[in-house]
């Protein structure tokens, strides 16, 4: 590999790294923005608690923004 080819490859790699680094904050900001809610939509989970949830048995819990459900066999 000649010094000129090596220099071109290094500059190309630096340019690609800079382009990716410049795009990351915009992508992170877009991911944080909530999605628009359609008219008439009712959320079942607020992302923090299980307030308003009622079941016969306690087989679900909230873990870090998601709901974990434990499958229990039907007692019949």
ROZA-341333 format. One line per 4 residues: number of its first residue (from 1); their letters; for each residue z, x, y of N, C-alpha, C, O, CB. Coordinates in nm, 2 decimals. Glycine has a CB too. Example, Ala and Ser with C-alpha at 12.3 -4.5 7.8 and 13.67 -1.06 7.14 Angstrom:
BEGIN
1	as	0.78,1.32,-0.57,0.78,1.23,-0.45,0.78,1.32,-0.33,0.85,1.42,-0.33,0.90,1.13,-0.45; 0.71,1.28,-0.22,0.71,1.37,-0.11,0.79,1.29,0.00,0.80,1.34,0.11,0.57,1.41,-0.06
This chain:
BEGIN
1	xxxx	0.00,0.09,-0.12,0.00,0.00,0.00,0.00,0.09,0.12,0.08,0.18,0.13,0.12,-0.10,0.00; -0.09,0.06,0.21,-0.10,0.14,0.33,0.01,0.10,0.43,0.06,-0.01,0.43,-0.24,0.13,0.40; 0.05,0.19,0.53,0.15,0.15,0.63,0.11,0.03,0.71,0.19,-0.05,0.75,0.17,0.27,0.72; -0.02,0.02,0.73,-0.07,-0.10,0.81,-0.05,-0.23,0.74,-0.01,-0.33,0.79,-0.22,-0.08,0.85
5	xxxx	-0.08,-0.23,0.61,-0.07,-0.35,0.52,0.08,-0.38,0.51,0.12,-0.50,0.52,-0.13,-0.33,0.38; 0.16,-0.28,0.50,0.31,-0.30,0.49,0.36,-0.37,0.62,0.44,-0.46,0.61,0.38,-0.17,0.46; 0.32,-0.32,0.73,0.36,-0.37,0.86,0.32,-0.52,0.88,0.39,-0.60,0.93,0.30,-0.28,0.97; 0.19,-0.55,0.83,0.15,-0.69,0.84,0.23,-0.78,0.76,0.27,-0.89,0.80,0.00,-0.70,0.80
9	xxxx	0.26,-0.74,0.64,0.35,-0.82,0.55,0.49,-0.84,0.61,0.54,-0.95,0.60,0.36,-0.75,0.41; 0.54,-0.74,0.66,0.68,-0.75,0.72,0.67,-0.84,0.84,0.76,-0.93,0.86,0.73,-0.61,0.77; 0.57,-0.83,0.93,0.56,-0.92,1.04,0.54,-1.06,1.00,0.59,-1.16,1.06,0.45,-0.88,1.13; 0.46,-1.09,0.89,0.44,-1.22,0.84,0.57,-1.28,0.79,0.60,-1.40,0.81,0.33,-1.22,0.73
13	xxxx	0.65,-1.20,0.72,0.77,-1.24,0.66,0.87,-1.28,0.78,0.94,-1.38,0.77,0.84,-1.14,0.57; 0.87,-1.20,0.88,0.96,-1.22,0.99,0.92,-1.35,1.06,1.01,-1.43,1.10,0.96,-1.10,1.09; 0.79,-1.37,1.08,0.74,-1.49,1.15,0.78,-1.62,1.07,0.82,-1.72,1.12,0.59,-1.48,1.17; 0.76,-1.61,0.94,0.79,-1.73,0.85,0.94,-1.76,0.86,0.98,-1.87,0.86,0.75,-1.70,0.70
17	xxxx	1.03,-1.65,0.85,1.17,-1.67,0.86,1.21,-1.73,0.99,1.30,-1.82,1.00,1.24,-1.54,0.84; 1.15,-1.69,1.10,1.18,-1.75,1.23,1.14,-1.89,1.24,1.21,-1.97,1.30,1.11,-1.67,1.34; 1.02,-1.93,1.18,0.97,-2.06,1.19,1.07,-2.16,1.11,1.10,-2.27,1.15,0.83,-2.07,1.13; 1.11,-2.11,0.99,1.21,-2.19,0.91,1.34,-2.20,0.98,1.40,-2.31,0.98,1.23,-2.12,0.77
21	xxxx	1.39,-2.10,1.04,1.52,-2.10,1.11,1.51,-2.20,1.23,1.61,-2.26,1.26,1.56,-1.96,1.16; 1.39,-2.20,1.30,1.38,-2.29,1.41,1.37,-2.44,1.37,1.41,-2.53,1.44,1.25,-2.26,1.49; 1.32,-2.46,1.25,1.31,-2.60,1.20,1.44,-2.66,1.14,1.45,-2.78,1.13,1.20,-2.61,1.09; 1.53,-2.57,1.09,1.65,-2.62,1.02,1.74,-2.71,1.11,1.78,-2.81,1.06,1.73,-2.50,0.98
25	xxxx	1.77,-2.67,1.23,1.86,-2.76,1.31,1.80,-2.90,1.33,1.87,-3.00,1.33,1.88,-2.70,1.45; 1.67,-2.91,1.35,1.60,-3.04,1.37,1.61,-3.12,1.24,1.64,-3.24,1.24,1.46,-3.03,1.41; 1.60,-3.06,1.13,1.61,-3.13,1.00,1.75,-3.17,0.97,1.77,-3.28,0.92,1.56,-3.04,0.88; 1.85,-3.09,1.01,1.99,-3.13,0.99,2.03,-3.25,1.08,2.10,-3.33,1.04,2.08,-3.01,1.01
29	xxxx	1.98,-3.24,1.20,2.01,-3.35,1.29,1.95,-3.48,1.25,2.01,-3.59,1.26,1.96,-3.32,1.43; 1.82,-3.48,1.19,1.76,-3.60,1.14,1.83,-3.65,1.02,1.84,-3.78,1.00,1.61,-3.57,1.11; 1.89,-3.57,0.94,1.96,-3.61,0.82,2.09,-3.68,0.86,2.14,-3.77,0.79,1.99,-3.50,0.73; 2.15,-3.64,0.97,2.28,-3.70,1.02,2.26,-3.84,1.08,2.36,-3.92,1.08,2.35,-3.61,1.11
33	xxxx	2.14,-3.87,1.13,2.12,-4.00,1.19,2.12,-4.11,1.09,2.05,-4.10,0.99,1.98,-3.99,1.27; 2.19,-4.22,1.12,2.20,-4.33,1.02,2.06,-4.40,1.02,1.99,-4.41,1.12,2.31,-4.43,1.06; 2.03,-4.45,0.90,1.90,-4.53,0.89,1.92,-4.66,0.96,2.03,-4.72,0.96,1.87,-4.55,0.74; 1.81,-4.72,1.01,1.82,-4.85,1.08,1.86,-4.96,0.97,1.81,-4.95,0.86,1.69,-4.89,1.15
37	xxxx	1.94,-5.05,1.01,1.99,-5.15,0.92,1.90,-5.28,0.95,1.89,-5.33,1.06,2.14,-5.19,0.95; 1.84,-5.33,0.84,1.76,-5.45,0.85,1.85,-5.57,0.89,1.97,-5.58,0.86,1.69,-5.48,0.72; 1.78,-5.67,0.96,1.86,-5.79,1.00,1.91,-5.87,0.88,1.83,-5.88,0.79,1.76,-5.88,1.09; 2.03,-5.91,0.89,2.09,-5.99,0.78,2.15,-5.91,0.67,2.20,-5.96,0.57,1.98,-6.08,0.72
41	xxxx	2.14,-5.78,0.68,2.20,-5.69,0.58,2.35,-5.68,0.59,2.40,-5.66,0.70,2.13,-5.55,0.59; 2.42,-5.69,0.48,2.56,-5.67,0.47,2.59,-5.55,0.38,2.56,-5.55,0.26,2.63,-5.80,0.43; 2.66,-5.45,0.44,2.70,-5.33,0.36,2.81,-5.37,0.26,2.91,-5.43,0.30,2.73,-5.21,0.45; 2.80,-5.32,0.14,2.91,-5.34,0.04,3.01,-5.23,0.05,3.13,-5.25,0.00,2.85,-5.35,-0.10
45	xxxx	2.98,-5.12,0.10,3.07,-5.00,0.10,3.06,-4.93,0.24,2.95,-4.90,0.29,3.03,-4.90,-0.01; 3.18,-4.91,0.30,3.18,-4.84,0.43,3.17,-4.69,0.42,3.17,-4.63,0.53,3.31,-4.89,0.50; 3.17,-4.64,0.30,3.16,-4.49,0.29,3.30,-4.42,0.29,3.30,-4.30,0.27,3.08,-4.44,0.39; 3.41,-4.49,0.31,3.54,-4.43,0.32,3.64,-4.49,0.23,3.72,-4.42,0.17,3.58,-4.43,0.47
49	xxxx	3.64,-4.63,0.23,3.75,-4.70,0.16,3.69,-4.81,0.07,3.57,-4.83,0.08,3.85,-4.76,0.25; 3.77,-4.87,-0.01,3.72,-4.98,-0.09,3.78,-5.11,-0.04,3.80,-5.20,-0.12,3.76,-4.96,-0.24; 3.80,-5.12,0.09,3.85,-5.24,0.15,3.76,-5.36,0.13,3.64,-5.34,0.14,3.87,-5.22,0.31; 3.82,-5.47,0.09,3.74,-5.59,0.06,3.69,-5.60,-0.08,3.63,-5.70,-0.12,3.62,-5.59,0.15
53	xxxx	3.71,-5.50,-0.16,3.67,-5.50,-0.30,3.78,-5.57,-0.39,3.90,-5.54,-0.38,3.64,-5.36,-0.36; 3.74,-5.67,-0.47,3.83,-5.73,-0.56,3.77,-5.74,-0.70,3.66,-5.78,-0.72,3.87,-5.88,-0.51; 3.84,-5.69,-0.80,3.80,-5.70,-0.94,3.92,-5.74,-1.02,4.03,-5.74,-0.98,3.74,-5.56,-0.99; 3.89,-5.78,-1.15,4.00,-5.81,-1.24,4.08,-5.69,-1.28,4.20,-5.69,-1.30,3.95,-5.88,-1.36
57	xxxx	4.01,-5.58,-1.30,4.08,-5.45,-1.34,4.04,-5.34,-1.24,3.94,-5.35,-1.18,4.04,-5.41,-1.48; 4.13,-5.25,-1.22,4.11,-5.14,-1.14,4.03,-5.03,-1.21,4.09,-4.94,-1.28,4.24,-5.07,-1.08; 3.90,-5.04,-1.21,3.81,-4.94,-1.28,3.71,-4.87,-1.19,3.61,-4.82,-1.23,3.74,-5.01,-1.39; 3.74,-4.88,-1.06,3.65,-4.81,-0.97,3.74,-4.74,-0.86,3.85,-4.78,-0.83,3.55,-4.90,-0.90
61	xxxx	3.69,-4.63,-0.81,3.76,-4.56,-0.70,3.66,-4.49,-0.61,3.54,-4.47,-0.65,3.85,-4.45,-0.77; 3.70,-4.46,-0.49,3.62,-4.39,-0.40,3.64,-4.24,-0.40,3.75,-4.20,-0.40,3.65,-4.45,-0.25; 3.53,-4.17,-0.41,3.54,-4.02,-0.42,3.44,-3.96,-0.32,3.32,-3.96,-0.35,3.52,-3.97,-0.56; 3.48,-3.91,-0.21,3.40,-3.83,-0.12,3.27,-3.91,-0.07,3.16,-3.85,-0.08,3.36,-3.71,-0.18
65	xxxx	3.28,-4.03,-0.03,3.17,-4.10,0.02,3.09,-4.17,-0.09,2.98,-4.23,-0.06,3.08,-4.01,0.09; 3.13,-4.17,-0.21,3.06,-4.24,-0.32,3.16,-4.32,-0.40,3.28,-4.30,-0.39,2.98,-4.15,-0.41; 3.11,-4.42,-0.48,3.20,-4.50,-0.56,3.18,-4.45,-0.71,3.07,-4.44,-0.75,3.16,-4.65,-0.55; 3.29,-4.43,-0.77,3.29,-4.39,-0.91,3.34,-4.51,-0.99,3.45,-4.56,-0.97,3.37,-4.26,-0.94
69	xxxx	3.26,-4.55,-1.09,3.30,-4.66,-1.18,3.32,-4.62,-1.32,3.23,-4.55,-1.38,3.19,-4.77,-1.17; 3.43,-4.66,-1.38,3.46,-4.62,-1.51,3.43,-4.74,-1.60,3.48,-4.85,-1.57,3.61,-4.58,-1.53; 3.34,-4.73,-1.70,3.30,-4.84,-1.78,3.41,-4.87,-1.88,3.46,-4.78,-1.96,3.17,-4.81,-1.85; 3.46,-4.99,-1.88,3.56,-5.04,-1.97,3.50,-5.14,-2.06,3.44,-5.23,-2.01,3.69,-5.09,-1.90
73	xxxx	3.53,-5.14,-2.19,3.48,-5.24,-2.28,3.54,-5.38,-2.25,3.65,-5.39,-2.20,3.50,-5.21,-2.42; 3.46,-5.49,-2.27,3.50,-5.62,-2.25,3.62,-5.65,-2.34,3.61,-5.63,-2.46,3.39,-5.72,-2.27; 3.73,-5.70,-2.30,3.85,-5.72,-2.38,3.83,-5.84,-2.48,3.92,-5.86,-2.56,3.97,-5.75,-2.29; 3.73,-5.91,-2.48,3.71,-6.03,-2.57,3.68,-5.98,-2.71,3.67,-6.06,-2.80,3.60,-6.11,-2.53
